[in-house]
Amino acid sequence: IASNIGGSQLIGGMDEDAVRRLIDAIEADIIIVHLNPLQELMQPEGDRCFEGIADGLADLVRKAPVPVWVKETGAGISGEVGRRLLELGVSGIDVSGAGGTSWARVENRRENQSSPDHAFDNWGIPTVTCIQALHQIENRSSFSLIGSGGIRSSFDIAKAMCLGADFTATATPVIKAISNGGYEEFEQLYLKWREQLEKILLLLGCSSPAELQEFHLIPGGGKS
C-alpha cells in the first residue's frame, strides 16, 4: 500500500508529524512521490515552481520510516535523473514512460482549457528507453525498477522485465475492466494475464520472471 504525494508539495520540507500522517492515514508500506512538470505546465492553474523539489525529497527520505519511491506520470525518467534520485536516497523508481496515457493530452482536452498546447501531446521518453537506461545504472540491485507507460498485456509485462524491470504497473486495462464488469471482470483479466505469462515463461525456458533477460527478445537469440 503506497501513499502518494506530488513533488511540488515537498518544497520547503514536511515536518515529521505530516510525514507520519501521510503514512498512518492508509497504513502505507511505502511513499511514492510523483513528478509531473509536463502536466502542471499544461494546466492553466498548474504549479510553475519546481525549485526545491530535490531538497524536499531528500528531507522526506531522511524522515520517513518507510521506503520512498519516485514515479513520473507519463513523460518518463531518464538515466541521469535516475542517478540523481538514487543519490537522494530513493529506493524505487517507476519510469512511467511515454507510450501510455499522456497527461499533457488529457489536460489539453479539458473543457476549461482555453489555450491548449498540443505540441506537447506526445512529449516524453519512451518506456523502453527509460527501462534500458535505468537498468544500466551502477549498483542496479540497490533500487527497485518499475516499468510502466503503455503496459497493455502479459506480453508487455514480459518484454519490460526482459529489458530489466523488476516488475511492472498498469492502469488503463484495469480501469476498463472494472468499468465494464466490476471486480469480477478485473479478476478475469488478472487470471488471464497470469496464465499467459506462465505460458510465455515456459516457452522461453524460464522458471520465474526473474530469469527473463534481454536476449529473450531477440529472434533466434541465445545466451552469450
N, C-alpha and C positions, 0 to 999 in steps of 0.2 A: 504494500500500500504506500503510495507516494503523495506527499504534499507538493503543491505546485505554486511557484511564485515567480513573477516576472523579474528580469534582471534590473530593470529601471527602479523597481521597488526596493532594491538593495542599496541604492545610492545614499550615502550618509551612514550606512550601517543599521543593524537591528539590535535592540537590547536583548539580553538573554531571556527575559520574560516573553518577548514577542516570538523569539525562536522556539521556546518551549510550547507556546500556544499553537504555533504552526504545526508542530508535531503532534501534540496531545489532542487536537481537535478531531483528528481521524485516526489516532494511534499509528502514525506513519512510520514505516520502516526506513524510508529514505526521503530526502528533499530533492525535488527536481526544479532547477532554475531554468526558465525558458528565455531564450534570446530571440527577439522578433523586431529588429530595427526596420526591416523592409515593410512589415505590416504596419508598424507605427507611422512610417513616413507616408504611407498611402492613406491613412486615416486623417480626415480634416482635424479631428480632435486628438490625434495621436501625440505621444511623447516625442519631444525633439531633443531632449537632453540625455546623453548616454555617458557622459564623463563621470567616472567614479564607480561604474559597474564592477570593474575588475577588483577594486579595493573592497567594495561591498561583498563581493563573492568570497574573497579571501577571508574577510571577517566572519562571514557565515560559516565557512569551513572550520574555522577555529572554535566557534561557539557551539556548533551543532553536535549533539551526541550520536547522531546517525550520519551515514554517508551522504554526501552531496553530489548529485549528478547535474549535468547541464544538457539541454536539448535545444535545437533550433526549431523553427516552426515552418519548414518547407524550403528554406534557402540554402541549407547545407552548412557544414562546418569543415573548414579547410584543415590541412595538416598543421599549418603554422598556428592557427587559432587553437587547435587541439593541444599542441605543445604548451601554449601559454596557459590553457585551462589546467593542465596537469601540474604545471609549476605552482598554480594557486591552490593545489591540493584536492582538486576534483577527482572522484574515484569512478565516474562513469560518464560516458558521452554518447548521446543519441544524435546521430548525424542529421536526421530529418532533412534529407536532400531534396533537390528539385526532381520532380517526377511523380509526386503525389499531389495533394491539394495545394494549390497556390493561394496563399492568403492575400497576396497582392491582388490577384484577380478577384477574389471574394470581396475585398474592400472596395475595389473599383466598380463593383456591380451593386453596391448598396444603394437603396432608394434615395438616401440623403446625400449621396456623393455628387457634389456639384461640379467638381473638376477632376474626373478620373484621369490617371496617367497610365494608360495601357501599355506604354513602352516597357514597363517593368513586370508585366503579367507573367513572363517566362524567365525572370531573373533567378539565378541560383546556381549552385554547384550540383551536378548530377549525383544521385545517391551512390552509384558505383564508384565514382571518383573519390567521394568522401571516405567511403569504407576502405578503399585501397590505400589512400594517403594516411589515414589514422592507424591502419594495421601495420604500417611500416615504421611507426614511431618506436624509438628505443624504449626498453622496459615495457614492452607491449603487455606483459602479464600484470602490470600494476593497475590497470583500469579495465572496466567492462565497456565493450564496444557494441552499441545497439544500432542495427541497420534499419532505417525506416525512411519512408518517402517513396511511395509507389509500390509497396508490398501488397500484391493483389491475389496471390495464390500460394500454394505449398511449394510450387516451383520457384517463385520469387524468394521464399524463405531459404530454400536450399542454395540458391545462387548467392544470396547475401552472405550466408555462412561459409560458402566456398571462398569468398573474397576476404573473409577474416572476421565477420561479425560474430560475436558470442551468442547473440540471439537477435530477434527482430521484433518490430512493432508495426501494427497496422490499425487503421481507424475506419476508413470508408467501407470495406466489406462487412465489418462488424455492425456498423451503424445501419447499413442497408438491410442486413439480415434481421436485426431487431425491429426495424421499422416495418419490414414486410410481414414478419411472422413471430415477433416477440422472442422470448428466451429460447423457445423450442427450436426455431429456425437457426438461431445463433449456435445452439448446441450441435445441430446437424452440420453446420458449416465447420465447426471446430473438429468434429469427429471425421468429417470428410478430409479435411486438410491433414489431420494426424495420420489417417490411413494412407493417404497419398505420399506423405513424407516418409513413412516406413517403407513403402514400395521403392521410392527414389533411393533411399539408403541401401536397400537390398541390391538394386540394380547397379549401384556404384561400388558395391563390395564393402560398405561401411556398416559397422555395428552400432554407431551412435552419431548424432550430428557433429560431435566434436572432432570426428575423423574426416569431415569434409575439407578438401583442400582445393586450391585454385586449379590444379591440373585436372580436376574432375570436370571443369567447364570446357576443356579443350577436346574437340573430337579426336579420338584415337590417342589421347594423351596418356601418359603413364608417369610413375614416379621416376625421378632422375637422381 
